[in-house]
Amino acid sequence: MAPFEALKMAREKSLDLVEISPNAVPPVCKIQDYGKYLYEKDKSDRAARKKQKVIVIKEVKFSVTVDEHDYVTKKNMAVRFLHDGDKVKASLRFKGRQMAHRDLGYKIINRLILDIGDAGLVEFMPRMEGTTLHAILAPSKKAEQQQQAAPAAPKKAAPAPAAPAPVAATSAPETAPVADPVVASTDAVTVEA
């Protein structure tokens, strides 16, 4: 259909001629209310943005002289970030004479990669950029599936506390039975009766 005929039809219906796909040959147009078209387009764009996954890179910083407990704490943080679906940048900065011992930095980063195991995959192997050694880890498919399965599973409600047992109408004995004392020792024991 010729463009002037389409415009004429749109004016007769008190609507607009909206170009849907300008790159097509010939361009595709639709007769509809332009305000409604903008509203629907904005609505679909918002839905698409909502479904997009924003990639967040969390950084865990180490030093060449990291102590064992600090290393374990930072490793656990990296694992938690990976389980949450975020990427992790493990970086190690060399200061001064530490540049002479780059092998220590590589050992720390490679140890982290091995310790993380199935929680993450190495996206970029350890590499030097200036005085910083870094590697980027991405969450593994298993970790992502576990994360998606966890919110889907219904949370169980805490069991209600049981009602207290009714008190019996019988009276208690006047004297309670006395148990023999038990001593955990190898020494001689005297029992009083």
C-alpha positions as CSV (number, residue, x, y, z in Angstrom):
1,M,0.0,0.0,0.0
2,A,1.2,3.5,-0.8
3,P,2.1,5.7,2.2
4,F,-0.4,8.4,1.2
5,E,-3.2,5.8,1.2
6,A,-2.2,4.5,4.6
7,L,-2.2,8.1,6.0
8,K,-5.6,8.7,4.4
9,M,-7.0,5.5,6.1
10,A,-5.5,6.5,9.5
11,R,-7.0,10.1,9.3
12,E,-10.5,8.6,8.5
13,K,-10.3,6.5,11.6
14,S,-8.9,9.4,13.7
15,L,-5.7,7.3,14.4
16,D,-2.0,7.7,13.6
17,L,0.2,5.8,11.2
18,V,3.0,4.4,13.3
19,E,6.2,3.1,11.8
20,I,6.9,-0.2,13.6
21,S,10.0,-1.5,11.8
22,P,11.8,1.2,9.8
23,N,14.7,-1.1,8.7
24,A,12.4,-3.6,6.9
25,V,12.0,-3.4,3.1
26,P,9.4,-2.0,2.7
27,P,9.0,-0.4,6.1
28,V,6.3,-1.8,8.3
29,C,3.6,0.6,9.6
30,K,0.5,0.2,11.7
31,I,-2.6,2.2,12.1
32,Q,-3.1,2.9,15.8
33,D,-3.1,5.5,18.5
34,Y,0.4,6.8,18.9
35,G,0.1,7.4,22.6
36,K,-1.1,3.8,23.1
37,Y,1.9,2.7,21.1
38,L,4.4,4.6,23.2
39,Y,2.8,3.3,26.4
40,E,3.0,-0.3,25.2
41,K,6.6,0.1,24.0
42,D,7.6,1.7,27.4
43,K,5.8,-1.2,29.2
44,S,7.6,-3.8,27.2
45,D,11.0,-2.0,27.7
46,R,10.4,-2.0,31.4
47,A,9.6,-5.7,31.4
48,A,12.8,-6.4,29.4
49,R,14.9,-4.4,31.9
50,K,13.4,-6.2,34.8
51,K,14.3,-9.6,33.3
52,Q,17.9,-8.5,32.6
53,K,20.5,-9.8,34.9
54,V,22.9,-7.1,36.2
55,I,26.4,-8.5,36.4
56,V,28.1,-7.3,39.6
57,I,31.8,-7.8,40.2
58,K,32.7,-8.0,43.9
59,E,36.4,-7.6,44.7
60,V,38.3,-9.5,47.4
61,K,41.8,-8.0,48.1
62,F,44.7,-10.0,49.3
63,S,48.3,-9.2,50.2
64,V,51.4,-11.2,49.8
65,T,51.7,-11.4,53.6
66,V,48.1,-12.6,54.2
67,D,47.7,-14.7,57.4
68,E,45.8,-18.0,57.3
69,H,42.7,-16.8,59.1
70,D,42.4,-13.7,56.9
71,Y,42.8,-15.9,53.9
72,V,40.0,-18.2,55.0
73,T,37.7,-15.3,55.8
74,K,38.3,-13.7,52.4
75,K,37.9,-17.1,50.7
76,N,34.6,-17.6,52.4
77,M,33.4,-14.1,51.3
78,A,34.3,-15.0,47.7
79,V,32.4,-18.3,47.9
80,R,29.4,-16.4,49.4
81,F,29.5,-13.8,46.5
82,L,29.7,-16.7,44.0
83,H,26.7,-18.4,45.6
84,D,24.8,-15.1,45.4
85,G,25.4,-15.1,41.6
86,D,28.0,-12.3,41.5
87,K,31.4,-12.4,39.8
88,V,34.5,-12.2,42.1
89,K,37.7,-10.3,41.3
90,A,40.5,-11.6,43.4
91,S,43.3,-9.1,43.5
92,L,46.7,-9.0,45.1
93,R,48.7,-5.8,45.2
94,F,52.5,-5.9,45.5
95,K,54.2,-3.1,47.4
96,G,57.8,-2.2,47.1
97,R,60.2,-5.1,47.3
98,Q,57.3,-7.6,47.2
99,M,57.5,-7.3,43.4
100,A,60.6,-9.5,43.6
101,H,58.4,-12.3,44.9
102,R,55.6,-12.5,42.4
103,D,55.6,-16.3,42.7
104,L,54.1,-15.9,46.2
105,G,51.2,-13.9,44.8
106,Y,50.5,-16.4,42.1
107,K,50.5,-19.2,44.8
108,I,47.9,-17.3,46.9
109,I,45.6,-16.6,43.9
110,N,46.0,-20.2,42.6
111,R,45.3,-21.6,46.1
112,L,42.1,-19.5,46.2
113,I,41.0,-20.9,42.8
114,L,41.6,-24.5,44.0
115,D,39.9,-23.9,47.4
116,I,36.8,-22.4,45.8
117,G,36.4,-25.5,43.7
118,D,32.9,-26.1,42.3
119,A,31.5,-22.8,43.6
120,G,33.1,-20.9,40.7
121,L,34.8,-21.0,37.4
122,V,37.9,-19.1,36.4
123,E,36.9,-16.5,33.8
124,F,40.3,-14.9,33.6
125,M,43.4,-16.7,34.8
126,P,45.7,-14.8,37.2
127,R,47.6,-12.0,35.4
128,M,49.7,-9.0,36.2
129,E,48.6,-5.4,35.5
130,G,51.1,-3.0,36.9
131,T,51.7,-3.9,40.5
132,T,48.4,-5.8,40.8
133,L,47.8,-9.5,40.2
134,H,44.2,-10.4,39.7
135,A,41.9,-13.2,38.5
136,I,38.2,-13.1,37.8
137,L,35.9,-15.9,38.9
138,A,32.4,-16.4,37.7
139,P,29.7,-18.5,39.5
140,S,29.4,-22.0,38.2
141,K,26.2,-23.4,36.7
142,K,25.7,-25.6,39.7
143,A,25.9,-22.6,42.1
144,E,23.4,-20.7,40.0
145,Q,21.0,-23.6,39.9
146,Q,21.2,-24.0,43.6
147,Q,20.6,-20.3,44.1
148,Q,17.5,-20.4,41.9
149,A,16.2,-23.5,43.5
150,A,16.6,-22.2,47.1
151,P,14.1,-19.3,46.8
152,A,11.6,-21.6,44.9
153,A,11.6,-24.1,47.8
154,P,8.8,-23.2,50.3
155,K,10.1,-22.3,53.7
156,K,8.8,-24.5,56.4
157,A,7.1,-22.8,59.3
158,A,8.6,-23.3,62.7
159,P,6.6,-26.0,64.6
160,A,4.2,-24.6,67.2
161,P,5.2,-25.3,70.8
162,A,3.4,-28.3,72.2
163,A,0.8,-27.6,74.8
164,P,2.0,-28.4,78.3
165,A,0.9,-31.8,79.6
166,P,-2.0,-31.8,82.0
167,V,-1.0,-32.1,85.7
168,A,-2.0,-35.4,87.2
169,A,-4.4,-35.3,90.1
170,T,-2.4,-37.9,92.1
171,S,-0.2,-36.7,94.9
172,A,3.6,-37.1,94.9
173,P,5.2,-39.6,97.2
174,E,6.2,-38.3,100.6
175,T,9.8,-39.4,100.1
176,A,11.6,-39.5,96.8
177,P,13.7,-42.5,96.0
178,V,17.4,-41.8,96.7
179,A,19.8,-42.9,94.0
180,D,23.3,-44.2,94.8
181,P,26.0,-41.7,94.2
182,V,28.0,-42.4,91.0
183,V,31.7,-41.5,91.0
184,A,33.7,-41.6,87.9
185,S,37.1,-42.3,89.5
186,T,39.4,-45.2,89.9
187,D,39.9,-44.5,93.6
188,A,38.1,-46.5,96.2
189,V,34.5,-45.4,96.7
190,T,32.4,-45.7,99.8
191,V,28.7,-45.7,99.5
192,E,26.5,-44.6,102.3
193,A,23.2,-46.3,102.7
